[in-house]
Amino acid sequence: LVLLSTEEECLHREKILLVKTNKYYAVQEHVQQNHV
């Protein structure tokens, strides 16, 4: 049970990290388009 909850926690963190990374890249793309 502890192992499973830890695994789920890691997946949850990875998902948050992916969302943050996607948002960051989306902003970067938007900024680059505005400069062009």
N, CA, C and O atoms as a CHARMM CRD file, in Angstrom:
* protein
*
  144
    1    1 LEU  N      0.82900  -1.20300   0.00000 PROA 1      0.00000
    2    1 LEU  CA     0.00000   0.00000   0.00000 PROA 1      0.00000
    3    1 LEU  C      0.86900   1.26100   0.00000 PROA 1      0.00000
    4    1 LEU  O      0.59700   2.21500  -0.72900 PROA 1      0.00000
    5    2 VAL  N      1.91100   1.25000   0.82400 PROA 2      0.00000
    6    2 VAL  CA     2.80000   2.41300   0.89900 PROA 2      0.00000
    7    2 VAL  C      3.50600   2.60400  -0.44600 PROA 2      0.00000
    8    2 VAL  O      3.65000   3.72600  -0.93100 PROA 2      0.00000
    9    3 LEU  N      3.94200   1.49200  -1.03700 PROA 3      0.00000
   10    3 LEU  CA     4.63600   1.55700  -2.31300 PROA 3      0.00000
   11    3 LEU  C      3.70500   2.12600  -3.38500 PROA 3      0.00000
   12    3 LEU  O      4.11100   2.95900  -4.19600 PROA 3      0.00000
   13    4 LEU  N      2.46500   1.66900  -3.37700 PROA 4      0.00000
   14    4 LEU  CA     1.48900   2.12200  -4.36500 PROA 4      0.00000
   15    4 LEU  C      1.23600   3.61400  -4.21700 PROA 4      0.00000
   16    4 LEU  O      1.22600   4.34100  -5.21000 PROA 4      0.00000
   17    5 SER  N      1.03000   4.08100  -2.98200 PROA 5      0.00000
   18    5 SER  CA     0.74200   5.49900  -2.75500 PROA 5      0.00000
   19    5 SER  C      1.94300   6.35600  -3.15500 PROA 5      0.00000
   20    5 SER  O      1.77600   7.46000  -3.67200 PROA 5      0.00000
   21    6 THR  N      3.15200   5.84400  -2.91600 PROA 6      0.00000
   22    6 THR  CA     4.36000   6.58500  -3.30100 PROA 6      0.00000
   23    6 THR  C      4.44600   6.66600  -4.81700 PROA 6      0.00000
   24    6 THR  O      4.82300   7.69800  -5.37300 PROA 6      0.00000
   25    7 GLU  N      4.09300   5.56300  -5.48700 PROA 7      0.00000
   26    7 GLU  CA     4.12700   5.52500  -6.94700 PROA 7      0.00000
   27    7 GLU  C      3.11300   6.52100  -7.51800 PROA 7      0.00000
   28    7 GLU  O      3.39900   7.24600  -8.47100 PROA 7      0.00000
   29    8 GLU  N      1.93100   6.53800  -6.91500 PROA 8      0.00000
   30    8 GLU  CA     0.88800   7.45700  -7.36700 PROA 8      0.00000
   31    8 GLU  C      1.32100   8.90500  -7.14600 PROA 8      0.00000
   32    8 GLU  O      1.05500   9.77900  -7.97000 PROA 8      0.00000
   33    9 GLU  N      1.98600   9.13800  -6.02800 PROA 9      0.00000
   34    9 GLU  CA     2.46200  10.48900  -5.71100 PROA 9      0.00000
   35    9 GLU  C      3.48500  10.93200  -6.75300 PROA 9      0.00000
   36    9 GLU  O      3.46600  12.08000  -7.19700 PROA 9      0.00000
   37   10 CYS  N      4.37500  10.02400  -7.14300 PROA 10     0.00000
   38   10 CYS  CA     5.38300  10.33700  -8.15400 PROA 10     0.00000
   39   10 CYS  C      4.72000  10.65500  -9.48700 PROA 10     0.00000
   40   10 CYS  O      5.10000  11.60700 -10.16800 PROA 10     0.00000
   41   11 LEU  N      3.72200   9.84800  -9.85500 PROA 11     0.00000
   42   11 LEU  CA     2.99600  10.08800 -11.10400 PROA 11     0.00000
   43   11 LEU  C      2.30700  11.44300 -11.06500 PROA 11     0.00000
   44   11 LEU  O      2.30200  12.17800 -12.05200 PROA 11     0.00000
   45   12 HSD  N      1.72800  11.76300  -9.92100 PROA 12     0.00000
   46   12 HSD  CA     1.02800  13.03400  -9.75500 PROA 12     0.00000
   47   12 HSD  C      2.00500  14.19800  -9.91900 PROA 12     0.00000
   48   12 HSD  O      1.69200  15.19000 -10.57700 PROA 12     0.00000
   49   13 ARG  N      3.18900  14.07000  -9.31600 PROA 13     0.00000
   50   13 ARG  CA     4.20900  15.12800  -9.42200 PROA 13     0.00000
   51   13 ARG  C      4.68900  15.26800 -10.86100 PROA 13     0.00000
   52   13 ARG  O      4.88800  16.37700 -11.35800 PROA 13     0.00000
   53   14 GLU  N      4.87300  14.11600 -11.53100 PROA 14     0.00000
   54   14 GLU  CA     5.31400  14.14200 -12.92800 PROA 14     0.00000
   55   14 GLU  C      4.28800  14.85000 -13.78800 PROA 14     0.00000
   56   14 GLU  O      4.63400  15.61600 -14.68800 PROA 14     0.00000
   57   15 LYS  N      3.00900  14.58500 -13.49900 PROA 15     0.00000
   58   15 LYS  CA     1.93000  15.20500 -14.26700 PROA 15     0.00000
   59   15 LYS  C      1.93700  16.72000 -14.06100 PROA 15     0.00000
   60   15 LYS  O      1.77200  17.48000 -15.01500 PROA 15     0.00000
   61   16 ILE  N      2.12800  17.15200 -12.82300 PROA 16     0.00000
   62   16 ILE  CA     2.18800  18.58500 -12.50600 PROA 16     0.00000
   63   16 ILE  C      3.37900  19.21500 -13.22600 PROA 16     0.00000
   64   16 ILE  O      3.27100  20.30300 -13.79300 PROA 16     0.00000
   65   17 LEU  N      4.51600  18.51800 -13.19600 PROA 17     0.00000
   66   17 LEU  CA     5.72800  19.02000 -13.84700 PROA 17     0.00000
   67   17 LEU  C      5.49100  19.15400 -15.34700 PROA 17     0.00000
   68   17 LEU  O      5.90000  20.14200 -15.95600 PROA 17     0.00000
   69   18 LEU  N      4.82900  18.16000 -15.94500 PROA 18     0.00000
   70   18 LEU  CA     4.53200  18.20700 -17.38000 PROA 18     0.00000
   71   18 LEU  C      3.63200  19.38700 -17.70700 PROA 18     0.00000
   72   18 LEU  O      3.85400  20.09600 -18.68800 PROA 18     0.00000
   73   19 VAL  N      2.62100  19.59200 -16.88600 PROA 19     0.00000
   74   19 VAL  CA     1.68700  20.70200 -17.11700 PROA 19     0.00000
   75   19 VAL  C      2.42800  22.02700 -17.02800 PROA 19     0.00000
   76   19 VAL  O      2.23800  22.91100 -17.86300 PROA 19     0.00000
   77   20 LYS  N      3.27500  22.16000 -16.00700 PROA 20     0.00000
   78   20 LYS  CA     4.04800  23.39800 -15.83900 PROA 20     0.00000
   79   20 LYS  C      4.97900  23.60700 -17.02600 PROA 20     0.00000
   80   20 LYS  O      5.11300  24.72400 -17.52800 PROA 20     0.00000
   81   21 THR  N      5.62800  22.52400 -17.47700 PROA 21     0.00000
   82   21 THR  CA     6.54500  22.61300 -18.60700 PROA 21     0.00000
   83   21 THR  C      5.79400  22.99600 -19.87000 PROA 21     0.00000
   84   21 THR  O      6.26000  23.83500 -20.64000 PROA 21     0.00000
   85   22 ASN  N      4.62600  22.38400 -20.08800 PROA 22     0.00000
   86   22 ASN  CA     3.82300  22.70200 -21.26400 PROA 22     0.00000
   87   22 ASN  C      3.38700  24.15700 -21.24500 PROA 22     0.00000
   88   22 ASN  O      3.41800  24.83200 -22.27400 PROA 22     0.00000
   89   23 LYS  N      2.98500  24.63800 -20.08700 PROA 23     0.00000
   90   23 LYS  CA     2.57000  26.04200 -19.96100 PROA 23     0.00000
   91   23 LYS  C      3.75200  26.95500 -20.25300 PROA 23     0.00000
   92   23 LYS  O      3.60500  27.96500 -20.94000 PROA 23     0.00000
   93   24 TYR  N      4.92600  26.60200 -19.73200 PROA 24     0.00000
   94   24 TYR  CA     6.12800  27.40900 -19.94800 PROA 24     0.00000
   95   24 TYR  C      6.45400  27.49600 -21.43100 PROA 24     0.00000
   96   24 TYR  O      6.73300  28.57900 -21.94600 PROA 24     0.00000
   97   25 TYR  N      6.41900  26.34800 -22.12600 PROA 25     0.00000
   98   25 TYR  CA     6.74900  26.34700 -23.54800 PROA 25     0.00000
   99   25 TYR  C      5.68600  27.07600 -24.35900 PROA 25     0.00000
  100   25 TYR  O      6.00500  27.73500 -25.34800 PROA 25     0.00000
  101   26 ALA  N      4.44000  26.96400 -23.95500 PROA 26     0.00000
  102   26 ALA  CA     3.36600  27.68100 -24.63700 PROA 26     0.00000
  103   26 ALA  C      3.58700  29.18200 -24.51900 PROA 26     0.00000
  104   26 ALA  O      3.38700  29.91800 -25.48500 PROA 26     0.00000
  105   27 VAL  N      3.99900  29.63800 -23.34100 PROA 27     0.00000
  106   27 VAL  CA     4.27200  31.06200 -23.12500 PROA 27     0.00000
  107   27 VAL  C      5.47300  31.48500 -23.96300 PROA 27     0.00000
  108   27 VAL  O      5.45000  32.54500 -24.58700 PROA 27     0.00000
  109   28 GLN  N      6.51300  30.67000 -23.98200 PROA 28     0.00000
  110   28 GLN  CA     7.71200  30.98800 -24.75400 PROA 28     0.00000
  111   28 GLN  C      7.37000  31.12700 -26.24000 PROA 28     0.00000
  112   28 GLN  O      7.83800  32.05300 -26.90200 PROA 28     0.00000
  113   29 GLU  N      6.55600  30.20700 -26.76100 PROA 29     0.00000
  114   29 GLU  CA     6.14200  30.25800 -28.16300 PROA 29     0.00000
  115   29 GLU  C      5.35700  31.53000 -28.42400 PROA 29     0.00000
  116   29 GLU  O      5.56600  32.20100 -29.43500 PROA 29     0.00000
  117   30 HSD  N      4.46500  31.85600 -27.52300 PROA 30     0.00000
  118   30 HSD  CA     3.62000  33.04100 -27.65800 PROA 30     0.00000
  119   30 HSD  C      4.49400  34.30100 -27.68700 PROA 30     0.00000
  120   30 HSD  O      4.26600  35.20300 -28.49300 PROA 30     0.00000
  121   31 VAL  N      5.49200  34.35200 -26.80300 PROA 31     0.00000
  122   31 VAL  CA     6.39000  35.50700 -26.72900 PROA 31     0.00000
  123   31 VAL  C      7.18900  35.62800 -28.02600 PROA 31     0.00000
  124   31 VAL  O      7.34300  36.72300 -28.56500 PROA 31     0.00000
  125   32 GLN  N      7.69500  34.50100 -28.52200 PROA 32     0.00000
  126   32 GLN  CA     8.48700  34.51600 -29.75100 PROA 32     0.00000
  127   32 GLN  C      7.63600  34.98700 -30.93200 PROA 32     0.00000
  128   32 GLN  O      8.11400  35.75300 -31.76900 PROA 32     0.00000
  129   33 GLN  N      6.39300  34.54100 -31.00700 PROA 33     0.00000
  130   33 GLN  CA     5.50700  34.94400 -32.09600 PROA 33     0.00000
  131   33 GLN  C      5.24300  36.44500 -32.03500 PROA 33     0.00000
  132   33 GLN  O      5.17000  37.10600 -33.07100 PROA 33     0.00000
  133   34 ASN  N      5.10200  36.98100 -30.83700 PROA 34     0.00000
  134   34 ASN  CA     4.83400  38.40900 -30.68400 PROA 34     0.00000
  135   34 ASN  C      6.03900  39.24500 -31.10200 PROA 34     0.00000
  136   34 ASN  O      5.87000  40.35600 -31.60400 PROA 34     0.00000
  137   35 HSD  N      7.24600  38.73400 -30.90400 PROA 35     0.00000
  138   35 HSD  CA     8.45400  39.47600 -31.25600 PROA 35     0.00000
  139   35 HSD  C      8.68700  39.48000 -32.76200 PROA 35     0.00000
  140   35 HSD  O      9.30500  40.40600 -33.28700 PROA 35     0.00000
  141   36 VAL  N      8.20000  38.45500 -33.46500 PROA 36     0.00000
  142   36 VAL  CA     8.42700  38.33400 -34.91300 PROA 36     0.00000
  143   36 VAL  C      7.51300  39.26200 -35.69500 PROA 36     0.00000
  144   36 VAL  O      7.56700  39.29100 -36.92400 PROA 36     0.00000
